[in-house]
């Protein structure tokens, strides 16, 4: 193996590390955003459940007001009955009282079913709220861990970049230029030859490239097909 290939392989290993860290860092904000979206969903579910409960309570208050108004109407009819002299007027008021009382009965039935619904909603809400709050706590812990990881990744990336710089030094200008050019489109840029095939594109290489890959020409060999630097793996 040419000495320059050895140096390139060291650089490539460090570049691989650097690239992995970069892609993890790139993904970090997206991961955080997706967990934040989950928190928002849980919170809006809590708000919806709260709104439903509030809605039922408003309904109950309205029914109470209606019942009160109907009872006042009945009381008024009863006091009017005491004042009328004619029988048919008395009977008419009696009929009004009956109708109103039937209305009150219906309203009270509705009120009961609303009260029952409120009880159910409260039970469901407090159970769901506990679960959702637990979920939110879990998600928040996950976000903290992700943020911490992001900070660590930045530190690791800075170190990896320094390692790459250090590994570039001994390679030499022409080899570096070739390596960098390949890396723009293909990674890894240096691949071994196996059974006469390029380890990158897996196509057969020519006999000239093969002999160069064995270090026989003293020049860096590149694959006929994909242009990667190829080296003979003994
Ligand atoms: Zn190739």
Boltz pocket constraint, residues with backbone or C-beta under 6 A from the ligand:
constraints:
  - pocket:
      binder: B
      contacts: [[A, 198], [A, 199], [A, 200], [A, 201], [A, 202], [A, 203], [A, 223], [A, 224], [A, 225], [A, 226], [A, 227], [A, 228]]
      max_distance: 6.0
